[in-house]
Amino acid sequence: MNERIPVTVITGEEPTTIEVERGANLRDALLERDFPVYGTVSQYANCGGRGLCSTCTVEVDPAPEPTHWHDAAAVRFGYPRLSCCIVVEKPMTVRLLDKHVWEQVLPRQLSPD
């Protein structure tokens, strides 16, 4: 029997909980359910989930340990994670991000101290 894991997906302010098979790739699970992982251009021009183009970024909580070099760099420097590099092993919340410049996430504005 395949175990199903709850994944809460937030697009804008609207949360939706989906059931994902344990061990599934997060990017693939989101795309199968028509969630907008990519922006308007990168939905056509992307690396196909190989962790090379950085266009499938998401925020994940709790964030799993990275298994891919790019994802490890994202953790180290505080960038969003690549959904193609995340395997669903336990419940998580995923926030889909607005893509702006070549379908990338704009840096957050730091507030003055």
C-alpha positions in Angstrom: 0.0 0.0 0.0 1.3 3.4 -0.9 1.3 6.0 1.8 -0.3 9.4 1.0 1.2 12.5 2.5 -0.8 15.7 3.0 0.8 18.7 1.3 -0.8 22.1 1.8 -0.3 24.4 -1.2 -0.7 28.1 -0.9 -1.3 30.2 -4.0 -1.7 33.8 -3.1 -3.8 33.6 0.1 -5.7 30.4 -0.8 -4.5 27.2 0.9 -5.4 23.8 -0.7 -4.4 20.4 0.8 -3.5 17.6 -1.6 -2.5 14.0 -1.0 0.9 13.1 -2.5 2.4 9.6 -2.6 5.4 9.3 -0.2 8.6 9.6 -2.3 7.0 11.7 -5.0 8.8 14.6 -6.5 7.2 17.8 -5.3 7.4 19.6 -8.7 5.8 16.7 -10.5 3.0 16.4 -7.9 2.2 20.1 -8.2 2.2 20.1 -12.0 0.0 16.9 -12.1 -2.6 18.9 -10.2 -2.2 22.1 -12.4 -0.5 24.3 -9.8 1.4 27.2 -11.4 5.0 26.1 -10.5 6.4 28.1 -13.4 5.9 31.6 -14.6 4.5 32.6 -18.0 7.7 32.0 -20.0 9.4 29.3 -17.9 6.4 27.0 -18.3 7.7 26.5 -21.8 11.4 27.0 -21.3 12.7 25.1 -18.3 15.1 22.3 -17.6 12.4 19.6 -17.1 13.0 19.1 -13.4 16.8 18.6 -13.5 17.6 21.4 -11.0 19.4 23.5 -13.6 17.2 26.5 -14.5 16.0 27.6 -11.0 12.5 28.5 -12.3 10.4 26.1 -10.1 11.2 27.9 -6.8 8.8 27.5 -3.8 8.9 28.2 -0.1 8.6 25.0 2.0 7.8 24.5 5.7 9.2 22.5 7.2 12.0 22.5 4.7 13.6 19.1 4.1 17.3 18.6 4.0 18.7 19.4 0.6 19.9 16.6 -1.6 20.9 18.6 -4.7 23.9 21.1 -4.9 21.6 24.0 -6.0 19.1 23.3 -3.3 22.0 23.2 -0.7 23.1 26.6 -1.9 19.6 28.0 -1.6 19.4 26.8 2.0 22.8 28.3 2.8 22.0 31.7 1.3 18.3 31.9 2.2 16.8 31.6 -1.3 13.6 29.7 -2.2 13.9 26.0 -2.8 13.6 24.2 -6.1 10.5 22.1 -6.1 12.2 19.7 -8.6 14.8 18.9 -5.9 12.3 18.1 -3.1 11.0 14.6 -2.4 7.8 14.4 -0.3 8.5 12.3 2.7 6.4 14.1 5.4 3.6 16.7 5.6 4.6 20.1 4.4 3.3 23.5 3.4 4.4 24.8 0.1 3.9 28.5 -1.0 4.0 29.1 -4.7 5.9 32.3 -5.5 5.2 35.0 -8.1 7.8 35.0 -10.8 8.9 38.3 -12.3 12.3 38.6 -14.0 12.9 35.7 -16.4 10.5 33.9 -14.3 12.6 34.3 -11.2 11.6 35.5 -7.8 12.6 39.1 -7.0 14.8 39.6 -4.0 13.0 40.5 -0.8 13.3 44.1 0.3 15.2 44.4 3.5 13.8 46.7 6.0 16.1 49.3 7.5 17.3 48.6 11.0 
